[in-house]
């Protein structure tokens, strides 16, 4: 089975996907006139603006819910893996994919807002790639094909978010706790399932509330403590920067042979971490209560920076400045060691959280394992919760109106019963992931990320135009001193049925005269 999964992963994560991600980021940056640079002040301002309603959450809650999905084991174990198999230069390519990916994130998240809908079962806002892929070409000859495309994406997302990706998070968390405190992985699995069951059964409002409290706190604490370690090793920073850039472009003879691996692992782990282009961000973006889709597109673009430029960089500099790393040949821990940092890693240290744990131990001897275990517990649980929300959103999309039909002999509707099955599936995935090997868990996760990225990036390249129309309209209204509101009909955008029937001034559906 492992050989089969590795073979599938090699096809999904071929060079074609890496170059597609980079090329799409360059293209979207140019088309948007580098929105990820021009609008940074507006991104920061909008983060703390916005209203909530019975149907939608605030921009800040949507940001934190999105970050809950982005900030996870990829920010710790993922960075360590990228350095181990791609060299220090992989960090540069993670930065690159974050910078370019911010424009990709703007496009996909703005589309998520434009084509969102109100859940027929709960009344909450729902949206994401499945929604915009199936609705953007309404009333055109391409509508049937794109609708099928949307359903395919929804099915793949349920598979990825409900089964493949949660196992990576629970595996890293269980490994870190086992290393720090000797906890049985089975006990970690049981504890995680109990916490998750309490939160996810509460619905999107409870998920958003939980994320808005936990995510900012855990991110700030982690970044601050990682930077303390880096500052204690400040003399190493110039050499680290030189090594990162030399490795990224093959200028260091030791890393020249793995230049291709640096690009591959930097892009792969960058996307795994910040999820730009994967199609996850639009789900949280669509849940926000805003008067204009571009507002949430800008907020979500900034989430990419928070994830990679701040949190992943903190991990990378922590590992490199303390020398708590090894770089392997052949993109495998079984390969020869090309370079080892300060020879401080235990001989049997696995590639992953152990790198960061050892790095923290250089300053707080014995506390590194505990701190990383606690950090991963917060990071991974919030990520799994976000995964569940996205899987549920796509389940709702596939069921459509059928979700409200009562099921004979069972309590509840088709939607409520299908939701319970999904909840059980993700809890089983978490349990099995916690007790499986790291290699198997990461392979499954990579396949899930890759499949979603292929479908979503190709999709937003096809239907990107409404996102730019929304951006130009937003900037035009801002120049006029207005708080921008959105009218898809005036902009020639079809298929945005929610906004066609919504009054952004009152925050309610339009009242249609019957006279």
matplotlib code that plots the C-alpha trace (Angstrom):
import matplotlib.pyplot as plt

x = [0.0, 2.8, 4.4, 1.1, 0.5, 4.0, 3.4, 0.2, 1.9, 4.6, 2.1, 0.0, 3.1, 5.0, 7.1, 4.0, 2.1, 5.0, 5.4, 1.7, 1.5, 4.4, 3.2, -0.3, 1.0, 3.1, 0.1, -2.4, 0.2, 0.6, -3.2, -4.0, -1.2, 0.5, -2.4, -0.4, 1.9, -0.3, -3.1, -1.2, -2.4, -6.0, -5.6, -4.5, -7.3, -10.0, -8.9, -10.5, -13.5, -16.7, -20.0, -21.5, -25.0, -27.1, -25.9, -22.3, -19.2, -16.9, -13.9, -11.6, -13.4, -13.2, -9.4, -8.8, -10.9, -8.9, -5.6, -6.9, -6.8, -3.5, -1.6, -0.9, 1.8, 3.0, 4.4, 6.6, 7.0, 6.5, 9.3, 11.6, 10.8, 11.4, 14.9, 15.8, 14.9, 15.4, 18.1, 17.9, 17.0, 13.6, 12.8, 13.4, 11.0, 8.4, 8.7, 8.4, 5.3, 3.8, 4.4, 3.0, 0.3, -1.1, -2.4, -3.7, -5.4, -7.0, -8.5, -9.9, -11.2, -12.9, -14.5, -15.6, -17.4, -19.0, -20.6, -21.5, -24.9, -27.1, -27.2, -30.7, -30.4, -28.8, -29.1, -25.3, -23.2, -21.5, -19.1, -15.9, -14.5, -17.3, -19.7, -17.8, -16.8, -20.4, -22.0, -19.5, -20.6, -24.3, -26.5, -23.5, -22.7, -20.0, -22.4, -23.1, -19.4, -18.4, -21.2, -19.7, -16.3, -17.7, -19.1, -15.8, -14.0, -16.6, -16.1, -12.3, -12.4, -14.6, -12.1, -9.1, -10.5, -12.5, -10.1, -6.6, -5.4, -6.7, -4.3, -1.2, -2.2, -3.1, 0.1, 2.4, 0.5, 0.7, 4.4, 5.3, 3.3, 4.8, 8.3, 7.7, 5.7, 5.7, 1.9, 0.5, -0.6, -3.9, -4.6, -3.7, -6.1, -9.0, -8.4, -8.3, -11.5, -13.3, -12.3, -13.1, -16.5, -17.5, -16.5, -17.5, -21.0, -21.6, -21.5, -19.8, -20.5, -18.8, -15.9, -15.4, -15.6, -13.1, -10.7, -10.9, -9.8, -7.2, -5.5, -4.2, -3.0, -1.1, 0.4, 1.8, 3.2, 4.9, 6.4, 7.6, 9.4, 10.9, 12.2, 13.7, 15.7, 16.8, 17.8, 20.0, 21.7, 21.7, 25.3, 24.3, 21.6, 23.8, 25.4, 21.9, 20.6, 23.7, 23.2, 19.4, 20.0, 23.1, 21.1, 18.0, 20.0, 22.5, 25.5, 26.7, 28.5, 27.1, 23.5, 24.0, 22.9, 19.6, 18.6, 15.5, 14.6, 14.8, 12.3, 10.0, 10.0, 9.7, 6.7, 5.1, 5.5, 4.7, 1.4, 0.7, 1.3, -0.3, -2.8, -2.7, -4.4, -5.4, -9.0, -9.4, -9.3, -12.5, -14.5, -13.8, -13.9, -17.4, -18.6, -17.8, -20.4, -19.1, -20.5, -18.1, -16.3, -13.0, -12.8, -12.5, -10.3, -7.8, -8.0, -7.4, -4.4, -2.8, -3.4, -0.8, 1.8, 0.9, 1.3, 4.5, 6.4, 5.8, 5.2, 7.1, 10.0, 10.1, 10.4, 13.0, 15.3, 14.8, 16.0, 18.9, 20.2, 20.5, 21.9, 19.1, 18.9, 20.2, 20.0, 19.6, 20.4, 17.7, 14.8, 14.6, 15.9, 17.4, 19.8, 23.3, 23.6, 24.8, 25.1, 24.3, 24.0, 25.5, 25.6, 23.0, 20.2, 19.9, 21.2, 17.7, 15.8, 13.1, 12.6, 9.8, 8.9, 12.1, 14.1, 12.1, 12.0, 15.8, 16.2, 14.1, 16.1, 19.2, 17.7, 15.3, 17.0, 14.3, 11.4, 11.6, 9.7, 7.0, 6.5, 6.4, 3.9, 1.6, 2.0, 1.2, -1.8, -3.3, -2.2, -3.4, -6.7, -7.7, -6.6, -8.6, -11.7, -11.2, -10.9, -14.2, -15.9, -14.6, -15.7, -19.1, -19.5, -18.8, -21.1, -23.9, -23.1, -23.4, -26.7, -28.2, -31.9, -32.0, -30.3, -33.7, -35.6, -36.6, -35.2, -37.8, -37.1, -34.2, -34.3, -33.5, -33.0, -30.7, -28.3, -28.2, -27.7, -25.0, -23.3, -23.2, -21.5, -19.0, -18.3, -17.7, -15.4, -13.1, -12.9, -11.9, -9.3, -7.9, -7.7, -6.0, -3.6, -2.4, -1.3, 0.1, 3.6, 4.6, 5.6, 2.1, 0.3, 2.3, 1.9, -1.9, -1.9, 0.3, -2.1, -5.1, -3.4, -2.2, -5.5, -7.3, -4.6, -4.8, -8.5, -8.7, -5.8, -7.0, -10.5, -9.6, -7.4, -10.5, -12.9, -10.7, -12.3, -15.0, -12.3, -10.6, -13.9, -14.6, -11.1, -11.3, -14.9, -13.7, -10.7, -12.9, -15.4, -12.6, -11.2, -14.6, -14.5, -17.2, -17.5, -17.7, -20.8, -21.2, -23.7, -22.8, -25.4, -23.9, -20.5, -21.8, -21.1, -23.6, -24.4, -23.9, -27.4, -26.8, -25.6, -28.3, -30.9, -28.9, -28.8, -25.3, -26.5, -29.1, -27.4, -30.7, -32.3, -33.9, -37.6, -39.3, -42.5, -45.5, -47.5]
y = [0.0, 2.4, 1.9, 2.5, 5.7, 7.0, 6.3, 8.2, 11.1, 11.2, 11.8, 14.3, 16.3, 16.2, 19.2, 20.3, 21.2, 23.0, 25.2, 25.6, 27.1, 29.4, 30.5, 31.1, 33.3, 35.4, 35.7, 36.7, 39.2, 40.9, 40.9, 42.4, 45.0, 43.3, 43.7, 41.8, 44.8, 47.8, 46.9, 45.7, 48.8, 48.1, 44.4, 45.2, 47.8, 45.4, 42.6, 44.3, 45.6, 43.9, 42.9, 39.6, 38.4, 35.3, 34.1, 35.3, 35.9, 38.9, 39.5, 38.8, 35.6, 34.5, 35.3, 33.3, 30.4, 30.5, 30.7, 27.7, 25.7, 27.2, 27.1, 23.6, 20.9, 22.3, 25.3, 23.2, 19.6, 20.8, 23.4, 20.8, 18.4, 21.0, 21.9, 18.2, 17.1, 20.4, 22.1, 25.6, 27.0, 25.5, 28.3, 30.8, 29.0, 28.9, 32.7, 32.9, 30.8, 32.9, 36.2, 35.0, 33.0, 36.0, 37.2, 33.7, 33.7, 37.1, 35.8, 32.6, 34.1, 37.0, 34.5, 32.5, 35.6, 36.5, 33.1, 32.2, 31.0, 30.7, 27.1, 25.7, 23.7, 26.1, 29.6, 30.1, 31.4, 28.7, 29.0, 27.8, 26.5, 24.1, 27.0, 29.4, 26.6, 25.6, 29.1, 31.5, 30.5, 30.4, 30.9, 30.1, 27.0, 26.1, 25.9, 22.1, 21.2, 23.7, 22.4, 18.9, 20.4, 21.9, 18.6, 16.8, 19.4, 19.0, 15.2, 15.5, 18.1, 15.8, 13.0, 15.2, 17.2, 14.4, 11.5, 12.3, 15.5, 15.2, 12.2, 14.3, 16.7, 14.1, 12.1, 15.1, 16.0, 12.4, 12.1, 15.3, 14.4, 10.9, 12.4, 15.0, 13.2, 9.5, 9.6, 6.7, 7.7, 5.9, 8.1, 11.2, 10.1, 9.6, 13.0, 14.7, 13.0, 14.2, 17.9, 17.8, 16.2, 19.1, 21.8, 20.5, 19.5, 23.1, 24.3, 27.2, 29.7, 27.7, 26.9, 30.6, 31.5, 28.8, 29.8, 33.6, 32.9, 30.2, 31.1, 34.6, 33.6, 30.5, 32.2, 35.2, 33.0, 30.7, 33.5, 35.5, 32.5, 31.4, 34.9, 34.9, 31.8, 33.4, 36.6, 34.6, 33.3, 36.7, 36.3, 33.3, 35.2, 36.7, 33.3, 31.7, 34.2, 33.6, 29.8, 30.1, 32.1, 30.1, 26.8, 28.2, 28.9, 26.1, 28.4, 26.2, 23.1, 21.0, 21.8, 22.1, 18.5, 19.1, 22.4, 20.8, 19.4, 22.8, 24.2, 21.1, 21.0, 24.7, 24.9, 21.7, 22.6, 26.3, 25.4, 22.7, 25.4, 28.6, 26.7, 29.5, 28.1, 24.9, 26.1, 26.0, 29.8, 30.5, 28.4, 30.6, 33.8, 33.0, 32.7, 36.4, 39.1, 41.9, 44.6, 43.8, 40.6, 42.3, 43.1, 39.5, 38.7, 41.3, 39.9, 36.4, 37.4, 38.8, 35.4, 33.9, 36.3, 35.6, 31.9, 31.7, 34.9, 35.1, 31.6, 29.4, 31.8, 31.8, 28.0, 28.0, 30.5, 28.7, 25.4, 26.9, 29.4, 26.6, 24.1, 21.6, 20.2, 17.6, 17.7, 14.4, 13.3, 11.7, 13.4, 10.7, 10.2, 7.0, 9.0, 10.2, 13.3, 16.2, 18.6, 18.7, 21.9, 21.9, 18.2, 18.6, 16.5, 13.0, 10.3, 8.8, 12.1, 11.7, 14.5, 16.6, 18.2, 16.9, 19.6, 22.4, 20.7, 20.4, 24.0, 25.3, 23.0, 25.0, 27.9, 26.1, 22.8, 20.1, 22.5, 22.3, 19.1, 20.3, 23.6, 22.1, 19.4, 22.1, 24.3, 21.4, 20.5, 24.0, 24.2, 20.7, 20.7, 24.1, 22.9, 19.7, 21.7, 23.9, 20.8, 19.5, 22.8, 22.7, 19.1, 19.9, 22.9, 20.7, 18.0, 20.6, 21.6, 18.1, 17.5, 20.8, 21.0, 17.3, 18.2, 19.4, 16.2, 14.1, 10.6, 7.8, 5.8, 8.1, 11.2, 14.3, 15.2, 13.9, 16.8, 16.2, 12.4, 12.9, 15.4, 12.8, 10.3, 13.0, 13.8, 10.1, 9.8, 12.7, 11.4, 7.9, 9.6, 11.5, 8.3, 6.2, 9.1, 9.4, 5.8, 5.4, 6.2, 9.8, 8.7, 7.2, 10.2, 12.8, 10.9, 10.9, 14.6, 15.5, 13.6, 15.5, 18.9, 18.2, 17.0, 20.1, 22.4, 20.9, 21.3, 24.8, 26.5, 25.4, 26.5, 30.0, 30.5, 29.8, 32.1, 34.7, 37.8, 38.5, 38.8, 41.6, 43.3, 43.3, 44.6, 47.5, 48.3, 48.3, 50.6, 52.9, 53.3, 53.8, 56.7, 58.2, 58.1, 55.5, 52.3, 50.0, 47.9, 45.2, 45.0, 42.1, 43.1, 46.5, 44.9, 42.3, 39.4, 36.5, 33.6, 35.6, 34.9, 35.7, 39.2, 39.8, 39.3, 41.0, 44.6, 45.3, 48.5, 46.9, 43.5, 41.8, 40.3, 42.8, 43.4, 42.7, 44.6, 42.4, 45.3]
z = [0.0, 0.9, -2.5, -4.3, -2.3, -3.0, -6.7, -6.7, -4.8, -7.4, -10.2, -8.2, -7.1, -10.4, -11.5, -13.5, -10.4, -8.9, -12.0, -12.3, -8.7, -9.4, -12.8, -11.6, -8.8, -11.2, -13.6, -10.9, -9.4, -12.8, -13.5, -10.1, -10.4, -7.4, -5.1, -2.4, -2.2, -3.0, -0.6, 2.5, 4.6, 3.6, 4.4, 8.0, 8.4, 7.2, 9.5, 12.4, 10.6, 9.6, 11.2, 12.3, 11.7, 12.3, 8.9, 8.8, 10.9, 11.1, 8.9, 11.8, 12.7, 9.0, 9.0, 12.2, 10.9, 7.7, 9.8, 11.8, 8.6, 7.4, 10.7, 11.7, 11.6, 8.3, 10.2, 12.4, 11.0, 7.4, 7.6, 9.2, 6.4, 3.7, 5.1, 5.6, 2.1, 0.1, 2.1, 3.7, 0.3, 0.5, 3.0, 0.2, -2.1, 0.7, 0.9, -2.9, -3.0, -0.2, -1.9, -5.2, -3.5, -1.7, -5.1, -5.8, -2.4, -3.2, -6.4, -5.0, -1.8, -3.6, -5.9, -2.8, -1.5, -4.9, -5.4, -1.8, -0.8, 2.3, 3.8, 3.3, 6.5, 9.0, 7.3, 7.6, 4.7, 2.6, -0.3, -1.8, -5.1, -5.7, -5.6, -7.9, -10.3, -10.8, -10.9, -12.5, -16.0, -15.4, -18.5, -20.8, -22.9, -20.4, -17.5, -17.6, -17.8, -15.0, -12.8, -13.1, -12.3, -9.1, -8.0, -8.7, -6.6, -3.8, -3.7, -3.7, -0.9, 1.2, 0.7, 1.4, 4.4, 5.9, 5.5, 4.2, 5.8, 9.4, 9.8, 9.3, 12.0, 14.6, 13.7, 14.4, 17.6, 18.9, 18.0, 19.8, 22.9, 23.0, 22.7, 25.3, 28.0, 26.9, 26.3, 24.4, 20.9, 21.5, 24.5, 22.5, 19.8, 22.3, 24.0, 20.6, 19.5, 22.6, 22.1, 18.4, 18.9, 21.3, 18.9, 15.5, 16.6, 17.6, 13.9, 12.2, 14.9, 17.6, 15.2, 14.5, 18.2, 19.1, 16.3, 17.0, 20.6, 20.1, 16.8, 17.6, 21.0, 19.9, 16.8, 18.8, 21.6, 19.2, 17.1, 20.1, 21.8, 18.5, 17.9, 21.4, 20.5, 17.2, 18.9, 21.4, 18.3, 16.4, 15.3, 13.2, 11.2, 8.5, 7.8, 7.7, 5.2, 3.0, 3.3, 2.4, -0.8, -1.8, -1.3, -3.1, -6.3, -6.1, -5.4, -2.5, -3.7, -0.9, -1.9, -5.7, -6.3, -4.6, -6.2, -7.8, -4.4, -2.8, -5.3, -5.0, -1.2, -0.8, -3.0, -1.8, 1.9, 1.3, -0.3, 2.4, 5.0, 3.6, 1.3, -1.3, -4.4, -2.7, -2.4, 1.3, 2.0, 0.0, 2.4, 5.4, 3.2, 2.1, 5.7, 6.4, 6.6, 4.4, 2.1, -0.7, -1.7, -2.2, 1.5, 2.4, -0.5, 0.8, 4.4, 3.2, 1.1, 4.3, 6.0, 3.6, 4.9, 8.6, 8.0, 5.9, 6.3, 10.1, 11.5, 9.1, 9.0, 12.8, 12.7, 9.9, 11.6, 14.9, 13.4, 11.3, 13.9, 16.6, 14.1, 14.9, 11.4, 9.0, 5.2, 3.4, -0.1, -2.2, -0.5, 2.1, 5.7, 4.4, 2.2, 3.1, 5.3, 3.1, 6.0, 9.7, 11.7, 15.1, 15.7, 18.5, 17.1, 18.7, 16.4, 16.2, 15.8, 13.2, 10.6, 11.9, 15.3, 16.8, 14.9, 16.5, 19.9, 19.9, 18.8, 21.7, 24.1, 23.3, 25.3, 27.7, 28.3, 28.5, 27.8, 24.0, 23.7, 26.0, 24.3, 20.8, 22.0, 23.5, 20.3, 18.1, 20.2, 19.6, 16.0, 15.0, 16.8, 15.2, 11.8, 12.0, 13.1, 10.0, 7.9, 9.2, 8.4, 4.8, 4.3, 5.7, 3.4, 0.3, 1.6, 1.8, -1.7, -3.1, -1.2, -2.2, -1.6, -0.7, 2.6, 4.0, 3.2, 6.2, 6.3, 7.1, 10.2, 11.2, 13.2, 11.2, 7.5, 4.8, 5.6, 9.4, 9.0, 6.3, 8.7, 11.5, 9.1, 8.1, 11.7, 12.5, 9.4, 10.5, 14.0, 12.7, 10.5, 13.5, 15.5, 12.7, 11.9, 15.5, 15.6, 12.0, 10.8, 9.9, 6.3, 5.6, 7.1, 5.2, 1.9, 2.3, 3.2, 0.2, -2.2, -0.7, -1.0, -4.6, -5.9, -4.6, -5.9, -9.4, -9.6, -8.0, -9.7, -13.2, -12.2, -11.1, -14.1, -16.2, -14.3, -12.7, -14.3, -11.7, -9.0, -10.9, -11.6, -7.9, -7.1, -9.6, -8.3, -4.7, -5.4, -7.5, -4.6, -2.1, -4.2, -4.1, -0.3, 0.0, 2.1, -1.0, -1.6, -4.2, -7.1, -9.4, -12.0, -12.5, -13.0, -15.5, -13.2, -13.6, -11.3, -8.0, -6.9, -3.3, -4.0, -6.6, -3.8, -1.0, 0.2, 1.6, 3.2, 5.4, 5.6, 4.6, 1.5, -0.8, -0.4, -3.8, -4.4, -5.3, -6.7]

ax = plt.figure().add_subplot(projection="3d")
ax.plot(x, y, z, "-o")
ax.set_aspect("equal")
plt.show()
